[in-house]
Amino acid sequence: MLWADKYAPKKLDQVIGHGNTIEEIHKWMKNWTVESKPLLLHGPAGSGKTSMAYALASEYGFELLEMNASDVRNRDAVERYARLASESLTLFGKRRLILFDEVDGMYAQDRGGTSAIADIIKTAKCPIVLTANDLWDQKLSGLRTACEPANVKKVHYATITKILESICEKESIACGREVLLEIARNSSGDVRSAINDLQALADGRSELTKADIEIQGGKDRKDNIFNAITTVLKTKDAKKSKQAFDSVEEDPDMFLKWIEENVYREYKKPEELNAAYDKISRADVFMGRIKRRQDWGLQKYSIDLMTSGVSLSKKETYSGWGRYAFPSLIKYLSVTKGERGQRKATATKIAALTHVSVNTAIKDYLPMYTELIQDNDLAPMVTAQFDFDEDDLKLLGLSQRKKTLERAAELKQEYFEKKYVEEIAEVKPEKAGHKKPPKEQTGLAQFM
């Protein structure tokens, strides 16, 4: 079990480092009526917004219903939550609280997302809490005035250190304060990240030293996505797995690539890998259908498959912490970005004169001209005709680029001089008494 979940606060006063915000939440809850505005908790990722909502529900005896960005895309889910929100009590008489988590995490295609939430707010007869990383996100323009905002700031590293000390004591981990301070500083105010880092370092150990945290020093802070991937691959809780996706600002297609890249680093049994990759494959099929049909209603199935589906593909969780990696495909695209850009630029020149698409020029014409330009006699003429520069010739694999460019420049100069002389010497047929010879070719190709 993840320590971030195991030691999540059960009451608001157990949320350390947010005294003023906790007071605001208590005041909002105690004064709440059907006419009250929803509470909008806003602040950086990992600062404790969702934990506060859960602690609020636990302390005041509410049944918590959570709705995330993927649910907003589902019309049936929106209508179901609207009905539940319009009822103040559950079937068994328990009070209900609805949480809209990470409402600024909706994507451009969720055009009706905020309006759906706004409609639920208007008819709600139970308390509603929303969370967002950025209060001033454009997607929240229709919600800001309808909510009561409460700022959740980053937690100071000294406060995070106290939380880590408490966890170490409960887990019987011997760890010096300087080690915990280093972990806390590296977390950049993200409590969840700090706890996950501590658990990763403490796995299989009863004592931590400064040498154990050297891998933490100066690391690139991609903790949000790494934490999310860790949750999906470690947990067997379908709900927590899906929440992991909702907790990061990551495109579903990119998240799928992260899962695909790292699942084999965690799952060791062939049957579990087979089941996990089957879910990944089916998620990818849905992603393809979404792109082709622009049917974003299918996205919920893809997200369920890549999160809950992958998490439930294993029979039990594995001990230890794998070194997860950035998607190799994205690395490749990043490394080859310049080369791919040059290929497109060269193909664009060829496409303009050959009257084909750029894609056709890349697939069919580039290989042909790569062969033609190796001929020492043809190289200057091809270079002059398409106005290739040194980068184009380098892409086409020509070694004698300088000599070829000099000869191509001479050919172009000779052509333009010849054309100028022809135009000056040209005599109109009605005055000269003879007809102008027909041109079989035009442009630079005629000269060649």
Sine and cosine of phi, psi and omega as CSV:
sin_phi,cos_phi,sin_psi,cos_psi,sin_omega,cos_omega
0.00,0.00,0.66,-0.75,0.02,-1.00
-0.93,0.36,0.72,-0.69,-0.01,-1.00
-0.90,0.43,-0.49,0.87,0.01,-1.00
-0.87,0.48,-0.52,0.85,0.06,-1.00
-1.00,0.08,-0.64,0.77,-0.05,-1.00
-0.87,0.50,-0.62,0.78,-0.07,-1.00
-0.95,-0.32,0.40,0.92,0.08,-1.00
-0.90,0.43,0.64,-0.77,-0.05,-1.00
-0.90,0.43,0.62,-0.78,0.04,-1.00
-0.99,-0.14,-0.29,0.96,0.06,-1.00
-0.74,-0.67,0.42,-0.91,-0.05,-1.00
-0.87,0.50,-0.62,0.78,-0.04,-1.00
-0.94,0.35,-0.20,0.98,0.08,-1.00
-1.00,0.09,-0.14,0.99,0.07,-1.00
-0.99,0.16,0.95,-0.30,-0.12,-0.99
-1.00,0.07,0.64,-0.77,0.13,-0.99
1.00,-0.07,0.12,0.99,-0.04,-1.00
-0.71,-0.70,0.72,0.69,-0.09,-1.00
-0.80,0.60,-0.77,0.64,-0.04,-1.00
-0.91,0.42,-0.67,0.74,-0.01,-1.00
-0.91,0.40,-0.63,0.77,0.02,-1.00
-0.88,0.47,-0.65,0.76,0.05,-1.00
-0.87,0.48,-0.67,0.74,0.03,-1.00
-0.88,0.48,-0.66,0.75,-0.02,-1.00
-0.91,0.40,-0.71,0.70,0.04,-1.00
-0.85,0.53,-0.72,0.69,-0.03,-1.00
-0.89,0.46,-0.70,0.72,0.00,-1.00
-0.88,0.47,-0.67,0.74,-0.06,-1.00
-0.93,0.36,-0.69,0.73,-0.05,-1.00
-0.93,0.37,-0.49,0.87,-0.02,-1.00
-0.99,-0.12,0.12,0.99,-0.12,-0.99
-0.93,0.37,0.69,-0.73,0.17,-0.99
-0.71,-0.71,0.10,-0.99,0.01,-1.00
-0.86,0.51,-0.43,0.90,-0.01,-1.00
-1.00,0.09,-0.17,0.99,-0.07,-1.00
-0.92,0.38,0.49,-0.87,0.08,-1.00
-0.97,0.23,0.46,-0.89,0.11,-0.99
-0.90,0.43,0.37,-0.93,0.03,-1.00
-1.00,-0.08,0.80,-0.60,0.01,-1.00
-0.93,-0.37,0.96,-0.26,0.04,-1.00
-1.00,0.04,0.86,-0.51,-0.04,-1.00
-0.78,-0.62,0.63,-0.77,-0.01,-1.00
0.22,-0.97,0.11,-0.99,-0.08,-1.00
-0.90,0.44,0.37,-0.93,0.01,-1.00
-0.87,0.50,0.65,-0.76,0.05,-1.00
0.99,0.12,0.06,1.00,-0.05,-1.00
-0.99,0.13,-0.19,0.98,0.10,-1.00
0.92,-0.38,0.26,0.97,-0.06,-1.00
-0.89,0.46,-0.79,0.62,-0.03,-1.00
-0.92,0.40,-0.62,0.79,0.04,-1.00
-0.87,0.50,-0.63,0.78,0.03,-1.00
-0.89,0.45,-0.66,0.75,-0.01,-1.00
-0.90,0.44,-0.68,0.73,0.02,-1.00
-0.92,0.40,-0.66,0.75,0.01,-1.00
-0.90,0.43,-0.61,0.79,0.04,-1.00
-0.87,0.49,-0.74,0.67,0.00,-1.00
-0.89,0.46,-0.67,0.74,-0.02,-1.00
-0.91,0.41,-0.70,0.71,-0.07,-1.00
-0.93,0.37,-0.61,0.79,-0.08,-1.00
-0.99,-0.13,0.11,0.99,0.11,-0.99
0.96,0.26,0.58,0.81,0.03,-1.00
-0.99,-0.11,0.47,-0.88,0.24,-0.97
-1.00,0.03,0.86,-0.51,-0.07,-1.00
-1.00,-0.01,0.81,-0.58,0.13,-0.99
-0.92,-0.38,0.83,-0.56,-0.09,-1.00
-0.95,-0.32,0.70,-0.71,0.04,-1.00
-0.80,-0.60,0.75,-0.66,-0.02,-1.00
-0.89,-0.47,-0.05,-1.00,-0.11,-0.99
-0.86,0.51,-0.62,0.79,-0.03,-1.00
-0.93,0.38,-0.51,0.86,0.04,-1.00
-0.92,0.38,-0.54,0.84,-0.03,-1.00
-0.89,0.45,-0.45,0.89,-0.01,-1.00
-0.97,0.23,-0.24,0.97,-0.08,-1.00
-0.99,-0.16,0.93,-0.36,-0.06,-1.00
-0.86,0.51,-0.65,0.76,0.00,-1.00
-0.89,0.45,-0.64,0.76,0.01,-1.00
-0.91,0.42,-0.66,0.75,0.01,-1.00
-0.88,0.48,-0.72,0.70,-0.01,-1.00
-0.91,0.41,-0.59,0.81,0.01,-1.00
-0.92,0.40,-0.69,0.72,0.01,-1.00
-0.93,0.37,-0.56,0.83,0.04,-1.00
-0.89,0.45,-0.64,0.77,0.02,-1.00
-0.92,0.38,-0.69,0.72,-0.01,-1.00
-0.91,0.41,-0.61,0.79,-0.01,-1.00
-0.93,0.37,-0.44,0.90,-0.02,-1.00
-0.98,0.21,-0.12,0.99,0.03,-1.00
-0.94,-0.33,0.78,-0.63,-0.08,-1.00
-0.97,0.23,-0.43,0.90,-0.07,-1.00
-0.81,-0.58,0.40,-0.92,0.09,-1.00
-0.98,0.19,0.03,-1.00,0.00,-1.00
-0.87,0.50,-0.51,0.86,-0.04,-1.00
-0.99,-0.17,0.28,0.96,0.11,-0.99
0.99,0.12,0.14,0.99,0.02,-1.00
-1.00,0.07,0.59,-0.81,0.01,-1.00
-0.95,0.31,0.47,-0.88,-0.10,-1.00
-0.89,-0.46,0.63,-0.78,0.12,-0.99
-0.77,-0.63,0.74,-0.67,-0.04,-1.00
-0.96,-0.30,0.73,-0.69,0.00,-1.00
-0.91,-0.41,0.84,-0.54,0.17,-0.98
-0.98,-0.21,0.97,-0.23,-0.13,-0.99
-1.00,-0.03,0.68,-0.73,0.06,-1.00
0.77,0.64,0.85,0.53,-0.05,-1.00
-0.93,0.36,-0.33,0.95,0.06,-1.00
-1.00,0.06,0.08,1.00,0.03,-1.00
-1.00,-0.01,0.09,1.00,0.04,-1.00
-0.95,0.32,0.48,-0.88,-0.05,-1.00
-0.99,-0.10,0.11,-0.99,-0.07,-1.00
-0.84,0.54,-0.52,0.85,-0.05,-1.00
-0.96,0.28,-0.21,0.98,-0.02,-1.00
-0.99,0.11,0.82,0.58,-0.11,-0.99
-0.88,0.48,-0.52,0.85,-0.02,-1.00
-1.00,-0.09,0.08,1.00,-0.10,-1.00
-0.87,0.49,-0.83,0.56,-0.05,-1.00
-0.92,0.38,-0.55,0.84,0.02,-1.00
-0.93,0.36,-0.56,0.83,0.06,-1.00
-0.91,0.42,-0.68,0.73,0.04,-1.00
-0.90,0.44,-0.68,0.74,0.00,-1.00
-0.87,0.48,-0.62,0.79,0.02,-1.00
-0.92,0.40,-0.63,0.77,0.02,-1.00
-0.91,0.42,-0.66,0.75,-0.01,-1.00
-0.86,0.51,-0.64,0.77,-0.08,-1.00
-0.90,0.44,-0.55,0.84,-0.09,-1.00
-0.97,-0.26,0.02,1.00,-0.09,-1.00
-0.93,0.37,0.64,-0.77,0.08,-1.00
-0.89,-0.47,0.28,0.96,0.04,-1.00
-0.71,-0.70,0.34,-0.94,0.00,-1.00
-0.89,0.46,0.59,-0.81,0.03,-1.00
-0.78,-0.63,0.72,-0.69,0.07,-1.00
-0.86,-0.51,0.71,-0.70,0.07,-1.00
-0.87,-0.48,0.50,-0.86,0.10,-0.99
-0.81,-0.59,0.52,-0.86,0.01,-1.00
-0.41,-0.91,0.53,-0.85,0.07,-1.00
-0.98,0.21,-0.65,0.76,-0.08,-1.00
-0.83,-0.56,0.94,-0.35,-0.03,-1.00
-0.88,0.47,-0.51,0.86,-0.11,-0.99
-0.99,-0.14,0.28,0.96,0.10,-1.00
-0.88,0.48,0.65,-0.76,-0.05,-1.00
-0.84,0.54,-0.53,0.85,-0.03,-1.00
-0.92,0.39,-0.30,0.95,-0.03,-1.00
-0.99,-0.12,0.12,0.99,-0.07,-1.00
-0.85,0.53,-0.54,0.84,-0.01,-1.00
-1.00,0.08,-0.10,0.99,-0.06,-1.00
-0.94,-0.35,-0.42,0.91,-0.11,-0.99
-0.82,0.57,-0.75,0.67,-0.06,-1.00
-0.96,0.29,-0.32,0.95,-0.03,-1.00
-1.00,0.03,-0.05,1.00,-0.08,-1.00
-0.82,-0.57,0.29,-0.96,0.10,-0.99
-0.99,-0.16,0.96,-0.28,-0.08,-1.00
-0.98,0.22,0.56,-0.83,0.10,-1.00
-0.66,-0.76,0.86,-0.52,-0.09,-1.00
-0.99,0.14,0.78,-0.63,0.06,-1.00
-0.93,-0.38,0.96,-0.28,-0.09,-1.00
-0.99,0.10,0.24,-0.97,0.11,-0.99
-0.87,0.49,0.55,-0.83,-0.01,-1.00
-1.00,0.05,0.72,-0.70,0.00,-1.00
-0.91,0.42,0.57,-0.82,-0.08,-1.00
-0.88,0.48,-0.48,0.87,0.03,-1.00
-0.91,0.41,-0.62,0.79,0.04,-1.00
-0.93,0.38,-0.67,0.75,0.04,-1.00
-0.88,0.48,-0.60,0.80,0.02,-1.00
-0.87,0.49,-0.65,0.76,0.03,-1.00
-0.89,0.46,-0.64,0.77,0.03,-1.00
-0.89,0.45,-0.69,0.73,0.00,-1.00
-0.91,0.41,-0.62,0.79,0.05,-1.00
-0.87,0.49,-0.68,0.74,0.01,-1.00
-0.89,0.46,-0.67,0.74,0.00,-1.00
-0.91,0.41,-0.67,0.74,0.01,-1.00
-0.87,0.49,-0.65,0.76,0.01,-1.00
-0.90,0.44,-0.69,0.73,-0.02,-1.00
-0.94,0.33,-0.49,0.87,-0.02,-1.00
-1.00,-0.09,0.07,1.00,0.01,-1.00
0.84,0.54,0.71,0.70,0.05,-1.00
-0.97,-0.26,0.86,-0.51,0.06,-1.00
-0.99,0.14,0.87,-0.50,-0.08,-1.00
-0.46,-0.89,0.80,-0.60,0.01,-1.00
-0.94,0.35,0.44,-0.90,-0.03,-1.00
-0.89,0.46,-0.57,0.82,-0.02,-1.00
-0.91,0.42,-0.52,0.85,0.04,-1.00
-0.93,0.36,-0.71,0.71,0.00,-1.00
-0.92,0.38,-0.57,0.82,0.07,-1.00
-0.88,0.47,-0.65,0.76,0.00,-1.00
-0.91,0.41,-0.67,0.74,0.04,-1.00
-0.89,0.46,-0.68,0.73,-0.02,-1.00
-0.90,0.43,-0.67,0.74,0.01,-1.00
-0.90,0.44,-0.65,0.76,-0.01,-1.00
-0.91,0.42,-0.35,0.94,-0.09,-1.00
-0.98,0.22,-0.23,0.97,0.00,-1.00
0.82,0.58,0.63,0.77,0.05,-1.00
1.00,0.09,0.07,1.00,-0.02,-1.00
-0.99,-0.10,0.98,-0.21,-0.06,-1.00
-0.89,0.46,-0.72,0.70,-0.02,-1.00
-0.86,0.52,-0.68,0.73,0.02,-1.00
-0.89,0.46,-0.67,0.74,-0.01,-1.00
-0.89,0.45,-0.68,0.74,0.01,-1.00
-0.91,0.41,-0.65,0.76,0.03,-1.00
-0.90,0.43,-0.63,0.77,0.03,-1.00
-0.89,0.45,-0.69,0.73,0.01,-1.00
-0.88,0.47,-0.70,0.72,-0.01,-1.00
-0.90,0.43,-0.64,0.77,0.01,-1.00
-0.89,0.45,-0.67,0.75,-0.01,-1.00
-0.96,0.29,-0.55,0.83,-0.09,-1.00
-1.00,0.08,-0.13,0.99,-0.06,-1.00
-0.85,0.53,0.87,-0.49,0.02,-1.00
0.98,0.19,0.11,0.99,-0.01,-1.00
-0.86,-0.51,0.44,-0.90,0.10,-0.99
-0.94,-0.35,-0.06,1.00,-0.01,-1.00
-0.52,-0.85,0.63,-0.78,0.04,-1.00
-0.86,-0.50,0.68,-0.73,0.06,-1.00
-0.86,-0.52,0.10,-1.00,-0.03,-1.00
-0.90,0.44,-0.50,0.87,0.01,-1.00
-0.90,0.44,-0.47,0.88,-0.03,-1.00
-0.95,0.32,-0.33,0.94,-0.06,-1.00
-0.96,-0.28,0.24,0.97,0.02,-1.00
-0.89,0.45,-0.52,0.86,0.01,-1.00
-0.92,0.38,-0.29,0.96,0.01,-1.00
-0.98,0.17,-0.47,0.88,-0.13,-0.99
-0.89,0.46,0.79,-0.61,0.11,-0.99
0.92,0.40,0.28,0.96,-0.03,-1.00
-0.95,0.31,0.51,-0.86,0.03,-1.00
-0.94,0.35,0.80,-0.60,-0.11,-0.99
-0.99,0.15,1.00,0.05,0.14,-0.99
-0.92,-0.40,0.59,0.80,-0.15,-0.99
-0.88,0.48,-0.56,0.83,-0.06,-1.00
-0.84,0.54,-0.78,0.63,-0.04,-1.00
-0.95,0.33,-0.62,0.79,0.02,-1.00
-0.91,0.42,-0.65,0.76,0.05,-1.00
-0.89,0.46,-0.66,0.75,-0.01,-1.00
-0.90,0.43,-0.70,0.71,0.01,-1.00
-0.90,0.44,-0.65,0.76,0.04,-1.00
-0.86,0.51,-0.69,0.72,0.00,-1.00
-0.88,0.47,-0.74,0.67,-0.03,-1.00
-0.87,0.50,-0.67,0.74,-0.09,-1.00
-0.99,0.10,-0.31,0.95,-0.02,-1.00
-0.99,-0.12,-0.61,0.79,-0.13,-0.99
-0.99,0.13,0.36,-0.93,0.19,-0.98
-0.89,-0.45,0.24,0.97,0.03,-1.00
-1.00,-0.08,0.93,-0.36,-0.08,-1.00
-0.87,0.50,-0.63,0.78,-0.03,-1.00
-0.92,0.40,-0.71,0.71,0.00,-1.00
-0.91,0.42,-0.58,0.81,0.02,-1.00
-0.89,0.46,-0.70,0.72,0.01,-1.00
-0.93,0.37,-0.60,0.80,0.04,-1.00
-0.90,0.44,-0.51,0.86,0.01,-1.00
-0.87,0.50,-0.65,0.76,0.04,-1.00
-0.91,0.41,-0.67,0.74,-0.04,-1.00
-0.93,0.38,-0.31,0.95,-0.07,-1.00
-0.99,0.12,-0.16,0.99,-0.05,-1.00
-0.88,-0.47,0.47,-0.88,0.06,-1.00
-1.00,-0.03,0.97,0.26,-0.08,-1.00
-0.73,-0.68,0.69,-0.72,0.05,-1.00
-0.90,0.43,0.65,-0.76,-0.03,-1.00
-0.82,0.57,-0.62,0.78,-0.01,-1.00
-0.90,0.44,-0.65,0.76,0.03,-1.00
-0.93,0.36,-0.65,0.76,0.02,-1.00
-0.87,0.49,-0.64,0.77,0.03,-1.00
-0.88,0.48,-0.63,0.78,0.02,-1.00
-0.91,0.42,-0.61,0.79,0.06,-1.00
-0.88,0.47,-0.72,0.70,0.00,-1.00
-0.89,0.45,-0.73,0.69,-0.01,-1.00
-0.85,0.52,-0.64,0.77,-0.04,-1.00
-0.94,0.35,-0.53,0.85,-0.21,-0.98
-0.93,-0.36,-0.15,0.99,-0.09,-1.00
-0.88,0.47,-0.60,0.80,-0.03,-1.00
-0.95,0.31,-0.32,0.95,0.04,-1.00
-0.96,0.27,-0.31,0.95,-0.04,-1.00
-0.95,-0.30,-0.77,0.64,-0.05,-1.00
-0.99,0.12,0.76,-0.65,-0.08,-1.00
-0.93,-0.36,-0.40,0.92,-0.05,-1.00
-0.99,0.11,0.74,-0.67,-0.06,-1.00
-0.81,0.58,-0.67,0.74,-0.04,-1.00
-0.92,0.40,-0.54,0.84,0.03,-1.00
-0.95,0.30,-0.65,0.76,0.06,-1.00
-0.89,0.45,-0.67,0.74,0.02,-1.00
-0.87,0.49,-0.70,0.71,0.00,-1.00
-0.91,0.40,-0.65,0.76,-0.02,-1.00
-0.91,0.41,-0.70,0.71,-0.01,-1.00
-0.94,0.35,-0.46,0.89,0.10,-0.99
-0.90,0.44,-0.68,0.74,0.04,-1.00
-0.91,0.41,-0.65,0.76,0.02,-1.00
-0.89,0.46,-0.68,0.73,0.00,-1.00
-0.88,0.47,-0.69,0.72,-0.01,-1.00
-0.93,0.36,-0.58,0.81,0.08,-1.00
-0.89,0.46,-0.63,0.77,0.01,-1.00
-0.92,0.40,-0.59,0.81,0.06,-1.00
-0.87,0.49,-0.71,0.71,0.02,-1.00
-0.90,0.44,-0.62,0.78,0.03,-1.00
-0.88,0.47,-0.63,0.78,0.04,-1.00
-0.91,0.42,-0.65,0.76,0.02,-1.00
-0.91,0.40,-0.60,0.80,0.03,-1.00
-0.87,0.49,-0.71,0.71,-0.03,-1.00
-0.92,0.40,-0.64,0.77,-0.04,-1.00
-0.96,0.28,-0.68,0.73,-0.11,-0.99
-0.99,-0.11,-0.22,0.97,-0.11,-0.99
0.84,0.54,0.58,0.81,0.02,-1.00
-0.98,-0.21,1.00,-0.01,-0.10,-1.00
-0.96,0.27,-0.14,0.99,0.07,-1.00
-0.92,0.40,-0.35,0.94,0.01,-1.00
-0.98,0.21,-0.23,0.97,-0.12,-0.99
-0.90,0.44,-0.52,0.85,-0.01,-1.00
-0.88,0.47,-0.57,0.82,0.02,-1.00
-0.94,0.35,-0.65,0.76,0.02,-1.00
-0.89,0.46,-0.70,0.72,-0.01,-1.00
-0.91,0.42,-0.67,0.74,0.03,-1.00
-0.87,0.49,-0.65,0.76,-0.04,-1.00
-0.93,0.37,-0.70,0.72,-0.08,-1.00
-0.97,0.23,-0.29,0.96,0.01,-1.00
-0.95,-0.30,-0.99,0.17,-0.04,-1.00
-0.87,0.50,-0.65,0.76,-0.02,-1.00
-0.88,0.48,-0.71,0.70,0.01,-1.00
-0.93,0.38,-0.67,0.75,-0.01,-1.00
-0.88,0.48,-0.63,0.77,-0.05,-1.00
-1.00,0.07,0.03,1.00,0.02,-1.00
-0.97,0.24,-0.28,0.96,0.01,-1.00
-0.99,-0.17,0.50,-0.87,-0.01,-1.00
-0.99,0.17,-0.54,0.84,0.02,-1.00
-0.48,-0.88,0.34,-0.94,-0.02,-1.00
-0.98,0.21,0.49,-0.87,0.01,-1.00
-1.00,-0.08,0.59,-0.81,0.10,-1.00
-0.99,0.12,0.29,-0.96,-0.02,-1.00
1.00,0.04,0.22,-0.97,-0.05,-1.00
-0.77,-0.63,0.89,-0.46,-0.01,-1.00
-0.98,0.20,0.38,-0.93,0.06,-1.00
-1.00,-0.01,0.99,-0.12,-0.04,-1.00
-0.96,0.27,0.49,-0.87,-0.12,-0.99
-0.84,-0.55,0.40,-0.92,0.09,-1.00
-0.92,0.39,0.60,-0.80,-0.01,-1.00
-0.81,0.59,0.81,-0.58,-0.06,-1.00
-0.89,0.45,-0.54,0.84,0.02,-1.00
-0.89,0.45,-0.66,0.75,0.01,-1.00
-0.93,0.37,-0.61,0.79,0.07,-1.00
-0.86,0.50,-0.72,0.70,-0.01,-1.00
-0.88,0.48,-0.72,0.70,-0.01,-1.00
-0.90,0.44,-0.57,0.82,0.02,-1.00
-0.93,0.38,-0.70,0.71,-0.02,-1.00
-0.91,0.41,-0.61,0.79,-0.08,-1.00
-1.00,-0.10,0.19,0.98,-0.05,-1.00
-0.85,0.53,-0.69,0.72,-0.01,-1.00
-0.91,0.43,-0.68,0.73,0.00,-1.00
-0.91,0.42,-0.67,0.74,0.00,-1.00
-0.92,0.40,-0.58,0.82,0.06,-1.00
-0.91,0.41,-0.65,0.76,0.03,-1.00
-0.92,0.39,-0.64,0.77,0.03,-1.00
-0.87,0.50,-0.66,0.75,0.01,-1.00
-0.93,0.38,-0.63,0.77,0.00,-1.00
-0.90,0.44,-0.70,0.72,0.02,-1.00
-0.91,0.41,-0.68,0.73,0.00,-1.00
-0.90,0.44,-0.54,0.84,0.03,-1.00
-0.89,0.46,-0.64,0.77,0.04,-1.00
-0.91,0.42,-0.67,0.75,0.00,-1.00
-0.93,0.37,-0.68,0.74,-0.04,-1.00
-0.89,0.46,-0.58,0.81,-0.03,-1.00
-0.89,0.45,-0.59,0.81,-0.03,-1.00
-1.00,-0.06,-0.40,0.91,-0.03,-1.00
-0.99,-0.13,-0.07,1.00,0.07,-1.00
0.87,0.50,0.71,0.70,0.10,-0.99
-0.80,-0.60,0.15,-0.99,0.04,-1.00
-0.96,0.28,0.33,-0.94,0.03,-1.00
-0.88,0.47,-0.63,0.77,0.01,-1.00
-0.88,0.47,-0.67,0.74,0.04,-1.00
-0.91,0.42,-0.64,0.77,0.02,-1.00
-0.89,0.46,-0.62,0.79,0.01,-1.00
-0.93,0.38,-0.72,0.69,-0.10,-1.00
-0.97,0.24,-0.67,0.75,-0.17,-0.99
-0.95,-0.31,-0.60,0.80,-0.13,-0.99
-1.00,0.01,-0.59,0.81,0.01,-1.00
-0.85,0.52,-0.71,0.70,0.04,-1.00
-0.87,0.50,-0.62,0.78,-0.02,-1.00
-0.92,0.40,-0.72,0.69,-0.02,-1.00
-0.95,0.30,-0.40,0.92,0.10,-0.99
-0.90,0.44,-0.59,0.81,0.05,-1.00
-0.97,0.23,-0.71,0.71,-0.06,-1.00
-0.88,0.48,-0.62,0.79,-0.13,-0.99
-0.97,0.25,-0.13,0.99,0.06,-1.00
-0.97,0.23,-0.28,0.96,0.06,-1.00
-0.96,0.26,0.85,-0.53,-0.07,-1.00
-0.88,0.47,-0.50,0.87,-0.01,-1.00
-0.98,0.18,-0.62,0.79,-0.04,-1.00
-0.98,0.18,-0.49,0.87,-0.11,-0.99
-0.80,0.59,-0.76,0.65,0.00,-1.00
-0.90,0.44,-0.59,0.80,-0.03,-1.00
-0.94,0.35,-0.68,0.74,0.04,-1.00
-0.90,0.44,-0.66,0.75,0.01,-1.00
-0.89,0.46,-0.68,0.73,0.01,-1.00
-0.92,0.38,-0.66,0.75,-0.06,-1.00
-0.89,0.45,-0.69,0.72,-0.05,-1.00
-0.99,-0.12,0.03,1.00,0.00,-1.00
0.84,0.54,0.70,0.72,0.03,-1.00
-0.93,0.36,0.56,-0.83,0.11,-0.99
-0.95,-0.33,-0.12,-0.99,-0.08,-1.00
-0.89,0.46,-0.61,0.79,0.01,-1.00
-0.91,0.42,-0.62,0.79,0.04,-1.00
-0.89,0.46,-0.72,0.70,-0.03,-1.00
-0.91,0.41,-0.58,0.82,0.04,-1.00
-0.90,0.43,-0.67,0.74,0.03,-1.00
-0.89,0.46,-0.62,0.79,-0.02,-1.00
-0.98,0.19,0.01,1.00,0.12,-0.99
0.99,0.17,0.39,0.92,0.00,-1.00
-1.00,0.08,0.77,-0.64,-0.03,-1.00
-1.00,0.06,-0.67,0.74,-0.04,-1.00
-1.00,0.04,0.91,0.41,-0.10,-1.00
-0.96,0.29,-0.67,0.74,-0.05,-1.00
-0.89,0.46,-0.73,0.68,-0.01,-1.00
-0.90,0.44,-0.65,0.76,-0.01,-1.00
-0.91,0.42,-0.69,0.72,0.00,-1.00
-0.90,0.43,-0.61,0.79,0.03,-1.00
-0.91,0.42,-0.70,0.72,0.01,-1.00
-0.93,0.37,-0.61,0.79,0.04,-1.00
-0.89,0.45,-0.64,0.77,0.04,-1.00
-0.89,0.45,-0.63,0.77,0.04,-1.00
-0.91,0.42,-0.67,0.75,0.00,-1.00
-0.89,0.46,-0.67,0.74,0.02,-1.00
-0.91,0.42,-0.64,0.77,0.01,-1.00
-0.91,0.42,-0.69,0.73,0.02,-1.00
-0.88,0.47,-0.64,0.77,-0.01,-1.00
-0.90,0.44,-0.74,0.67,-0.04,-1.00
-0.92,0.38,-0.56,0.83,0.07,-1.00
-0.91,0.40,-0.68,0.73,0.01,-1.00
-0.89,0.45,-0.68,0.73,0.00,-1.00
-0.89,0.45,-0.62,0.78,0.00,-1.00
-0.90,0.43,-0.69,0.73,0.01,-1.00
-0.89,0.46,-0.66,0.75,0.00,-1.00
-0.89,0.46,-0.65,0.76,-0.01,-1.00
-0.92,0.38,-0.60,0.80,0.01,-1.00
-0.94,0.35,-0.63,0.78,-0.07,-1.00
-0.99,0.10,-0.13,0.99,-0.07,-1.00
-0.91,0.41,0.75,-0.66,0.01,-1.00
-0.91,-0.42,0.74,-0.67,-0.01,-1.00
-0.92,0.39,0.67,-0.74,-0.08,-1.00
-0.84,0.54,-0.64,0.77,-0.09,-1.00
-0.94,0.35,-0.37,0.93,0.02,-1.00
-1.00,-0.09,-0.56,0.83,-0.08,-1.00
-1.00,0.00,-0.28,0.96,0.02,-1.00
0.98,0.17,0.27,0.96,0.06,-1.00
-0.62,-0.79,0.32,-0.95,-0.03,-1.00
-1.00,0.01,0.53,-0.85,0.04,-1.00
-0.97,0.24,0.77,-0.63,-0.01,-1.00
-0.88,0.48,0.65,-0.76,-0.01,-1.00
-0.92,0.38,0.56,-0.83,0.05,-1.00
-1.00,-0.04,0.83,-0.55,0.05,-1.00
-0.99,0.11,-0.47,0.88,0.01,-1.00
-0.67,-0.74,0.35,-0.94,0.02,-1.00
-0.76,-0.65,0.36,-0.93,0.09,-1.00
0.98,0.21,-0.25,-0.97,-0.07,-1.00
-0.92,0.40,-0.46,0.89,0.00,-1.00
-0.89,0.45,-0.52,0.85,0.00,-1.00
-0.90,0.44,-0.63,0.77,-0.05,-1.00
-0.93,0.37,-0.48,0.88,-0.06,-1.00
-1.00,0.06,0.00,0.00,0.00,0.00
